Amino acid sequence: MSSISPIRDPKNDHLLSPENAALIIIDYQPIQVSSIKSMDQTHLVEQIVRLAKTAKLYNIPVILSTVNVQTGRNKDTIAPLKEVLADTVSYDRTSINAWEDKEFYEAVKATGRKKLIMAALWTEACLTFPTLDALKEGFEVFPVADAVGGTSAEAHNIALRRIEQAGAQLISVNQLLCELQRDWNREETVPGFFQVLFKDGKI
């Protein structure tokens, strides 16, 4: 039986791997979720939960951020997502652009990862701005297009076009899952893979 090539270094792989990527999740809070008009809100929540489960399955560092919780203007991360990320530090901020928050920025840098898988609400603001900043600093950014949303389909689509033109590489939850698994000889993650892809994904 063949095995995955020992020549390929997962830390320097041009594809995403558990060893070279970090997941950034920004502002999945009740007000933001309830304002999404570009996709079904229930499906959006299902997708972001699947994305978080994927990161946990492959032991990928997660940077979680909220806006205006400490000021009392907003509520914390939605419960289904918070449950998956119960042991993850959350960085609260006042800036619309998370990249401009010192604690958040330092947390991203501290992962040592140059490939950033990113999901945020809304697409046109809290996803776009840190994506553009990260690209400017030499990071590779992979926005998860089917786990993000905007205040309208037009706003969402225009934002995705803007960041893609700037160099972001759009991916989906299922594509990410397959890219991280890559080889069935990685048997320890196979059960979780099928759970997230087929049962949670309702395929």
C-alpha positions in Angstrom: 0.0 0.0 0.0 1.4 3.4 -1.0 1.8 6.1 1.6 1.9 9.9 1.4 5.3 11.1 0.0 7.9 11.7 2.7 9.4 14.4 0.5 6.6 16.8 0.9 7.1 19.1 3.9 3.7 19.9 5.4 5.0 23.2 6.9 6.2 24.5 3.5 3.5 22.9 1.4 1.9 25.3 -1.1 -1.4 23.7 -0.3 -3.1 24.1 3.1 -2.0 21.6 5.8 -2.6 21.3 9.5 1.0 22.3 10.0 1.0 25.6 8.0 -2.4 27.2 8.5 -4.3 29.1 11.1 -8.1 29.8 11.2 -9.4 33.3 12.0 -13.1 33.7 12.9 -14.4 37.2 13.3 -17.7 38.5 14.6 -20.1 35.6 14.5 -22.4 37.3 17.0 -26.2 37.5 17.1 -26.6 40.9 15.6 -24.3 40.2 12.7 -25.8 36.8 12.0 -29.3 38.2 12.0 -28.4 40.9 9.5 -27.1 38.5 6.9 -29.1 38.6 3.6 -26.7 36.9 1.2 -27.5 33.4 2.4 -29.8 31.5 4.7 -28.8 32.4 8.2 -29.4 28.9 9.6 -27.1 27.5 6.9 -24.5 30.1 7.7 -24.4 29.0 11.3 -24.1 25.4 10.2 -21.2 26.3 8.0 -19.2 28.2 10.5 -19.7 25.5 13.1 -18.5 22.9 10.5 -15.5 25.2 9.8 -14.6 25.4 13.5 -15.0 21.6 13.9 -12.6 21.1 11.0 -10.0 23.3 12.7 -10.4 21.3 15.9 -10.2 18.0 14.1 -6.8 18.9 12.5 -5.5 20.8 15.5 -5.2 24.1 13.6 -4.7 27.2 15.7 -7.9 29.3 16.0 -8.0 33.1 16.5 -11.5 34.1 17.6 -12.5 37.7 17.8 -15.7 39.7 18.7 -16.5 43.4 18.5 -18.0 45.6 21.2 -18.8 42.9 23.8 -16.9 44.6 26.6 -18.5 47.9 25.8 -21.9 46.3 26.3 -23.0 47.2 22.8 -23.0 43.7 21.4 -23.4 40.1 22.6 -20.7 37.4 22.5 -20.1 34.7 19.9 -23.2 32.7 19.0 -23.7 29.6 21.3 -23.3 26.8 18.7 -19.9 28.2 17.6 -18.8 29.0 21.2 -19.6 25.4 22.2 -17.1 24.1 19.6 -14.5 26.7 20.6 -15.0 26.5 24.3 -11.3 26.4 25.0 -10.4 29.1 22.6 -9.4 32.6 23.7 -11.6 35.4 22.3 -10.2 38.8 21.5 -12.8 41.5 21.9 -12.2 44.9 20.1 -13.8 48.1 19.1 -12.2 48.4 15.6 -14.2 47.3 12.6 -11.0 46.1 11.1 -9.6 43.4 13.4 -6.1 43.8 12.0 -6.0 47.2 13.7 -6.5 45.7 17.1 -3.2 45.1 18.9 -4.1 41.9 20.8 -5.7 40.3 17.8 -2.8 41.2 15.5 -0.2 39.9 18.0 -2.3 36.6 18.4 -2.2 36.1 14.6 1.5 36.7 14.4 2.1 34.4 17.4 0.7 31.4 15.5 3.8 31.5 13.3 1.5 30.5 10.3 1.6 32.4 7.0 -1.5 30.8 5.6 -4.7 32.3 7.1 -8.0 30.7 6.6 -10.5 33.5 7.3 -14.2 33.8 8.0 -15.9 36.9 9.2 -19.2 38.8 9.2 -19.8 40.9 7.2 -18.0 40.0 4.0 -17.9 43.6 2.9 -16.3 44.9 6.1 -14.9 42.6 8.8 -13.7 40.0 6.2 -12.5 42.4 3.6 -10.4 44.8 5.7 -8.2 42.3 7.6 -7.8 40.2 4.4 -6.4 43.2 2.5 -4.1 44.1 5.4 -2.8 40.5 5.8 -2.2 40.2 2.1 -0.2 43.5 2.2 2.0 42.0 4.9 2.8 38.9 2.9 0.3 36.4 4.4 -1.7 34.1 2.1 -5.4 34.5 2.9 -8.0 31.8 2.2 -11.5 33.3 2.8 -14.1 30.6 3.3 -16.7 31.8 0.8 -19.6 29.6 1.9 -19.2 30.3 5.6 -19.4 34.1 5.3 -22.2 36.5 4.5 -23.1 40.1 3.7 -25.9 42.5 4.2 -27.0 41.8 0.7 -26.0 39.3 -2.1 -24.5 42.3 -4.0 -22.5 43.5 -1.1 -21.2 40.0 -0.4 -20.3 39.3 -4.1 -18.6 42.6 -4.6 -16.5 42.1 -1.5 -15.4 38.6 -2.6 -14.4 40.1 -6.0 -12.4 42.8 -4.3 -10.4 40.5 -2.1 -9.9 37.9 -4.8 -8.5 40.6 -7.1 -6.1 41.6 -4.3 -4.8 38.0 -4.1 -7.0 36.2 -1.7 -7.7 32.5 -2.6 -11.4 31.6 -2.1 -12.2 28.2 -0.7 -15.2 26.3 0.6 -15.6 24.3 3.8 -15.7 21.0 2.0 -12.7 21.9 -0.1 -10.7 22.8 3.0 -11.7 19.6 4.7 -10.4 17.5 1.7 -7.3 19.6 1.4 -6.4 19.0 5.1 -7.1 15.3 5.0 -5.4 14.7 1.7 -4.5 11.0 2.4 -6.6 8.2 3.8 -3.6 6.9 5.6 -4.1 9.7 8.1 -6.5 7.3 9.7 -6.9 9.2 13.0 -8.9 12.0 11.3 -10.9 9.8 9.0 -13.9 9.4 11.3 -14.1 13.1 12.0 -13.7 13.9 8.3 -16.8 11.8 7.5 -18.7 13.3 10.3 -18.1 16.9 9.3 -18.4 16.2 5.5 -21.4 14.0 5.3 -23.4 14.1 8.6 -22.8 17.8 9.6 -22.7 18.7 5.9 -25.9 16.8 5.2 -24.6 15.3 2.0 
